[in-house]
Amino acid sequence: MLDQKTVPTEVFVIPITEQCDLLYAPLHQFSALVNPQATRQLQQTISNGAPYAEALQPILTSLHAVSLAPIPVRSGPLNDPYFLGLIPTRGCNLACRYCDFEPPEKDGRVMSLSVVRGAIDAYLHLLFDSARTRGEIHFFGGEPFHTRQPVIAAVEYASLRAAELGLTIRFEATTNGIYDPAFCQWIADHFDAVVLSLDGPADIQNLHRPARDGSPSSAIVERSAAIFSQSNLELVVRACISGATASRMPEIAAWVADNFSPTALCFEPLQPTLGSAAAGLLPPDPWDFAENFVQACRLLDERGIEAVYSMADISQIRSSFCPLGKDALIVGPDGMISACYLLPSAWEEQGLDLVIGRLAPDGLDLDPAAVQRVRLLAGREKPLCAGCLCLYHYAGGCHVHHSTNPGKYDNACIQARTITIARLLHGLGQPALAAAWLSDRPRLQRSILQPSDRLFQQN
Amino acid sequence: MSTHPFITLTCPAGIHWVWDSGQVIIVDEGTQNTWHLRGFDALAWDYLMLGTSFHDLVTILSALMDLPPQEMETRLADCLRNWQIGGLLQQKEEAVHG
């Protein structure tokens, strides 16, 4: 007998073929393929206790088991930070055609050593006072290594102080790979993880990511990738995909796997900017992106490399796609502390204020009201996502760049939904079904564009 | 005319080192002697191997460690002297006239 008091509500169903629905309950970490008759029977059984076929018992048992809880909105003092983010500079030594960051001559601020020291002292003491033994320091930009002094100082000083406090610090950076071999080796020796932007073979890399003087960047970045590949750090290659390169995603995957040793290859669709439009670079067709991602994923899987599309990570439940809402402390060159590593102008354009405090001489000067405002922003209602099976994974995506107001699924949604469903089908041992579904565009679109995936519509 | 002697310090042949888990491990290939540098010593060594000048190192570490430059200069000079005595570093002397 099923307990009618524990009615599972977060259950999603997506029609895959005429004979087959995908059932997905993310909070129960459960997925299954059922026929449409079974879907109807499950609806009736769960909602009003109607009799059910014995074959559905395992599914019903799973759906009525204790589930994971959605991630609650944080409250109270900020004493358990997600990580310390340092933005040493917004400057960069490349002129990537799709970048929307200001050139360094417009914002040449560089983090001072006093800000470096203050940020690290404050973060380490926060960890120590909270009885934590591990922390993380992430570096963002611009290009964080464009000015080396603050990064070197941060890593050396944090290592020294952490050891004194009995803490272990993990260092991670998102970087363009433009440095000499000796400094590249220093990064390889001192960092635990590097996200290296490398869009593909030379013709793609040099078209997308030239140096400021227009010269090619591929040789230097490939040299850095090779050095990182031979080291112990975790290398994630991140490739930006445009409309022209979506069909080459399997080729890019093979090239990366053949030449380097990353733990993961992350594909990110190009986000349109004034610069990308001027360069004639367009975002990829979302359906092409999704289909080629799945092909690349299969190839990378054979080579032991994880294929990542950050919007379709089904390995964890989350309420926020990014650090926002997780109490990350992201310190800018001037000591301002915010919840987001994007340019302040980007979030201000959307009417958002993501500043949560400043670095003061005696430590962190955080505004409790601002901290809570940002936490609530991450946990707000997202009408666009309410009926979507990606609600607990993509979680609405970027709070700055992706609107979750009521409306139609956009390109980001299409990509996230398609890749998530394909991943679930692969997880059920159905790669052939996934491939057939992906190649049948009308059927694919019927699955992806249905207004709600919920087995039970919300009131 | 005055002469300002600039001293360049380098690792002798046979001295190899690695950074591992927050410490510097140095090995003399010839004698098989090893050194483990931790904390401030490891930090100073790492900076020097990146080519940081003594003057810049005093400035950087004074700011980071919140010590007066003169005190930092003395501390670093002691480090370098000890490393030279221990055979980890050797000096080349160059004279610059200015």
Interface residues (C-beta under 8 A of the other chain):
Chain A: L113 S114 V116 R117 Q149 I152 A153 E156 Y157 S159 L160 A162 A163 E164 A182 F183 W186 D189 H190
Chain B: V18 W19 G22 R38 G39 F40 A42 L43 D46 Y47 L50 I60 A63 L64 D66
